Amino acid sequence: STDESIRTRQHPTPTQTKDEKMGLVATLVGGTLGTSVQLVTNGVMKIPYSRKPWLHVTYFFLGAYGAHKYLQVEQRLVDEINEIRSDKGMPPMIGSGYWLKYRKPEGGI
């Protein structure tokens, strides 16, 4: 039956290297945004950009941590959505092997 083949079809899983690259890029982007927050704050206050350099480092790590946590939360939410979809007999929502994760479900709405 067609419904049974849709439920049991296995989609390719992303490679570990791609996940590591995405995590590294997100972490670096988050760190850069964190440092940028400190630079803009110093610029708005019209003080030298290099004042309190420990805050640059602190915001870098806070931004990197936030980006890293965002990836974990997003993956957990997608797993929960796919679990709900599998309970309803629908295929997974994501194309796991793609950089752009979300796409129209196969045979779904």
C-alpha positions in Angstrom: 0.0 0.0 0.0 1.1 3.5 -0.7 0.5 4.8 2.8 2.7 2.1 4.3 5.6 2.9 1.9 5.4 6.6 2.7 5.6 5.8 6.5 8.5 3.5 6.2 10.5 5.5 3.7 13.9 6.5 5.1 15.2 9.9 4.2 18.9 10.5 4.0 20.4 11.9 7.2 22.8 14.8 7.1 26.5 14.1 7.4 28.2 14.8 10.6 30.6 17.2 8.8 27.8 19.3 7.5 26.3 19.6 11.0 29.7 20.5 12.4 30.2 23.2 9.7 26.8 24.7 10.3 27.3 24.7 14.1 30.7 26.3 13.7 29.4 29.0 11.3 26.4 29.7 13.6 28.7 30.0 16.6 31.1 32.4 14.8 28.2 34.5 13.5 26.7 34.6 17.0 30.1 35.7 18.5 30.5 38.3 15.8 27.1 39.7 16.6 27.8 39.7 20.3 31.0 41.7 19.7 29.2 44.0 17.4 26.7 44.8 20.2 29.5 46.0 22.4 31.0 48.1 19.6 27.7 49.7 18.7 27.0 50.4 22.4 30.4 52.1 22.8 29.7 54.1 19.6 26.3 55.2 20.8 27.8 56.4 24.1 30.5 58.2 22.1 33.4 56.5 24.0 36.4 54.8 22.4 35.5 51.4 20.8 38.2 49.7 22.7 37.0 50.7 26.1 36.4 47.7 28.5 37.8 45.1 26.1 36.7 42.3 28.5 33.1 43.1 27.5 34.0 42.5 23.9 35.1 39.0 24.8 32.2 38.4 27.1 29.6 39.4 24.5 31.4 37.3 21.9 31.0 34.2 24.1 27.4 35.1 25.0 26.5 35.5 21.3 28.3 32.2 20.4 26.5 30.4 23.2 23.1 31.8 22.1 23.7 30.8 18.5 24.7 27.3 19.6 21.7 26.9 21.8 19.4 28.2 18.9 20.6 25.3 16.7 19.8 22.8 19.5 16.4 24.2 20.1 15.5 24.4 16.4 16.6 20.7 16.0 14.5 19.7 19.0 11.4 21.5 17.6 11.8 19.9 14.2 12.2 16.5 15.8 8.9 17.1 17.8 7.1 18.2 14.6 8.3 15.1 12.7 7.2 12.9 15.6 3.7 14.4 15.5 3.6 14.1 11.7 4.7 10.4 12.0 1.9 9.8 14.5 -0.6 11.2 12.0 0.9 9.0 9.2 2.6 11.8 7.4 6.1 11.9 6.0 8.8 14.1 7.8 8.6 17.8 7.2 12.3 18.3 6.4 14.7 17.3 3.7 17.5 16.2 5.9 20.3 16.3 3.3 19.7 20.0 2.3 21.2 23.2 3.6 17.8 24.7 3.5 16.0 22.3 5.8 12.3 23.2 5.3 10.5 22.3 2.2 6.9 21.3 1.2 6.0 17.9 2.7 5.9 15.1 0.2 2.3 13.9 -0.3 1.2 16.2 2.4 -0.8 19.4 2.5 
